[in-house]
Amino acid sequence: MDTSGHTSPTDGFRVERAGAGADAGAGGDGTLRDWRHVHNLVVPTAPLSPDEVRERAGRNRLDVAYLGDVLVGCMTVRPAAGEDPVVVIARVLPEYRGRGLGVALYEHGLAQAREFGAATVRTVVLETNPEGLRFALARGFVEVERYVLPGDTVAFIDLDLDLDLDSDPDLDPEPAATV
């Protein structure tokens, strides 16, 4: 809550690591299930099975975002591999976009990328998500590649951000929608 007594649209926003904490005893199924739900809604061209999500959780950091107890988004942070930079992908469910939640989730992911020592961060946006593309471009990401996965018809767009140039940690307010 701010000093004027008004609540912020992000009051109650929290991010949890999928498959960790109290959820870990059951293999993290609750938060991993939430992560999968958001991923498969936002990226319908590349749905993941529960086994694929568990495998990704072993290689990447998977987080889920909640507003109070309501699931609103998820995030992937993939460590750098070879010539590929750290990848940060923030996904917010369409009905929760435009409220600043994408900015909060994105900042959480950038902080993790910085902990990995990243100088460059990559994000990936589905071509059919113009709001996500605008979100990334508004934050200084530059398109580096478009590609279609085998058997698919919709392109993925890779965008990079040089963190050395990202000197202002305070982001502008969120545009109309989020990644």
Secondary structure, DSSP 8 states (H G I E B T S, - for coil): --TTS---TTTTEEEEETT-GGGGGGTTHHHHHHHHHHHHHH-TTS---HHHHHHHHHHSEEEEEEETTEEEEEEEEE--BTTB-EEEEEEE-GGGTTSSHHHHHHHHHHHHHHHTT-SEEEEEEETT-HHHHHHHHHTT-EEEEEE--TT--S-EEEEEEETTT----S-----S---
